[in-house]
Amino acid sequence: MNDSNPLAGSFFCEDLGIELLEWANGRSVIALEVTQRLGNRLGMAHGGVIATLADQALGLAWRSAAPDRTPGGTINLNINFIAPGNGRLSAEGQLVKLTGSCAFCEGKIYNAQRELIATAQGAFSARRPKST
């Protein structure tokens, strides 16, 4: 993981156009522009794009608070879609609790007008480094 940009080397995030805006102290903010290729048949952000944005924001939030932990992936992700989204979307993630092996986070996804379009909760594998 790159300390200055934890998204560096993630081709998937690069392909989607995800930008890192904030990453520190158990909080992250990321954004992307919903292009035609990221939309659904109605021209709105595909639900999978919103879920990916939420997953990334939550995962980055806990990693900013515990960079020594080994990220093992998403254990659970719950998304509540509130309104359709298009244009520039931003996602804010916040670490809620870090245990010995898991991180629990919550987040919100907004459109460019700061209208809430989704909420998210997630659990992540966050293993402590092995003692030598």
C-alpha positions as a printed NumPy array, in Angstrom:
array([[  0.   ,   0.   ,   0.   ],
       [  1.289,   3.434,  -0.934],
       [  1.114,   5.73 ,   2.11 ],
       [  0.561,   8.865,   0.023],
       [ -2.084,   7.32 ,  -2.235],
       [ -3.585,   4.014,  -1.121],
       [ -5.389,   3.679,  -4.472],
       [ -2.099,   3.587,  -6.394],
       [ -1.776,   0.324,  -8.277],
       [ -5.518,  -0.44 ,  -8.213],
       [ -6.334,  -0.771, -11.897],
       [-10.018,  -1.24 , -11.106],
       [-10.214,   2.089,  -9.244],
       [ -8.171,   3.732, -11.982],
       [-10.506,   2.373, -14.674],
       [-13.514,   3.734, -12.795],
       [-11.839,   7.109, -12.308],
       [-11.967,   7.059,  -8.503],
       [-10.113,   9.991,  -6.949],
       [ -8.763,  10.135,  -3.406],
       [ -9.736,  13.402,  -1.687],
       [ -9.078,  12.659,   1.985],
       [ -7.433,   9.793,   3.852],
       [ -6.506,  10.132,   7.531],
       [ -7.468,   9.243,  11.102],
       [-10.141,   6.657,  10.311],
       [-11.835,   8.741,   7.633],
       [-11.75 ,   8.799,   3.858],
       [-13.395,  10.755,   1.083],
       [-13.295,   9.633,  -2.537],
       [-15.14 ,  10.705,  -5.682],
       [-15.836,   9.754,  -9.253],
       [-17.613,  11.166, -12.258],
       [-20.472,   9.008, -13.523],
       [-19.84 ,   8.623, -17.23 ],
       [-22.165,   6.99 , -19.729],
       [-20.157,   3.759, -19.355],
       [-20.833,   3.733, -15.586],
       [-24.544,   4.339, -15.938],
       [-27.552,   2.105, -16.14 ],
       [-30.166,   2.114, -18.897],
       [-31.808,   5.179, -17.33 ],
       [-28.586,   7.18 , -17.443],
       [-28.069,   7.089, -13.682],
       [-25.121,   5.582, -11.814],
       [-25.29 ,   1.801, -11.877],
       [-25.916,   0.363,  -8.403],
       [-22.691,  -1.594,  -8.661],
       [-20.755,   1.636,  -9.155],
       [-22.319,   3.115,  -6.017],
       [-21.583,  -0.078,  -4.084],
       [-17.971,  -0.063,  -5.292],
       [-17.566,   3.57 ,  -4.267],
       [-18.951,   2.75 ,  -0.818],
       [-16.755,  -0.337,  -0.435],
       [-13.646,   1.63 ,  -1.334],
       [-14.464,   4.547,   0.99 ],
       [-15.159,   2.269,   3.957],
       [-12.101,   0.116,   3.351],
       [ -9.863,   3.15 ,   3.021],
       [-11.268,   4.651,   6.219],
       [-10.171,   1.776,   8.436],
       [ -6.844,   1.412,   6.634],
       [ -6.054,   5.074,   7.338],
       [ -6.366,   4.358,  11.066],
       [ -4.441,   1.063,  11.082],
       [ -1.859,   0.981,   8.268],
       [  0.038,  -1.825,  10.044],
       [ -2.921,  -4.194,   9.688],
       [ -3.113,  -6.668,   6.81 ],
       [ -6.194,  -5.959,   4.692],
       [ -7.915,  -9.239,   3.931],
       [-10.976,  -7.984,   2.129],
       [-14.593,  -7.132,   2.663],
       [-16.509,  -9.497,   4.93 ],
       [-19.879,  -7.788,   4.651],
       [-21.214,  -4.763,   2.779],
       [-24.7  ,  -3.373,   3.185],
       [-25.961,  -0.614,   0.888],
       [-29.172,   1.338,   1.25 ],
       [-30.016,   3.098,  -2.014],
       [-31.942,   6.269,  -1.23 ],
       [-32.013,   8.176,  -4.521],
       [-30.571,   7.812,  -8.014],
       [-27.198,   9.409,  -8.589],
       [-25.428,  10.906, -11.564],
       [-22.72 ,  13.444, -12.261],
       [-19.951,  13.669,  -9.694],
       [-20.475,  11.35 ,  -6.722],
       [-18.517,  11.424,  -3.484],
       [-18.324,   8.812,  -0.761],
       [-17.297,   9.395,   2.84 ],
       [-16.152,   6.494,   4.988],
       [-15.664,   6.422,   8.749],
       [-14.146,   3.763,  11.003],
       [-16.601,   2.857,  13.766],
       [-14.72 ,   0.061,  15.586],
       [-11.468,  -1.811,  15.121],
       [-11.132,  -5.179,  16.86 ],
       [ -8.297,  -7.704,  16.812],
       [ -9.331,  -9.084,  13.44 ],
       [-12.122,  -6.9  ,  12.016],
       [-12.872,  -3.306,  11.182],
       [-16.431,  -1.963,  11.194],
       [-17.199,   1.134,   9.141],
       [-20.069,   3.265,   7.926],
       [-20.415,   5.747,   5.137],
       [-22.54 ,   8.004,   3.   ],
       [-22.607,   8.648,  -0.728],
       [-23.625,  12.048,  -2.087],
       [-24.295,  13.63 ,  -5.455],
       [-22.682,  16.925,  -6.508],
       [-25.44 ,  18.894,  -4.728],
       [-24.586,  17.08 ,  -1.442],
       [-27.887,  15.205,  -1.557],
       [-27.651,  11.812,   0.104],
       [-28.059,   9.003,  -2.416],
       [-26.939,   5.994,  -0.364],
       [-25.711,   4.842,   3.016],
       [-23.4  ,   1.919,   3.691],
       [-22.122,  -0.262,   6.499],
       [-19.269,  -2.698,   6.126],
       [-17.057,  -5.157,   7.963],
       [-13.515,  -5.874,   6.83 ],
       [-10.838,  -8.394,   7.679],
       [ -8.128,  -6.422,   9.45 ],
       [ -5.542,  -8.82 ,  10.783],
       [ -2.806,  -7.69 ,  13.109],
       [  0.731,  -8.312,  11.894],
       [  2.218, -11.606,  13.067],
       [  4.709, -11.343,  15.893],
       [  8.197, -12.516,  15.048]])
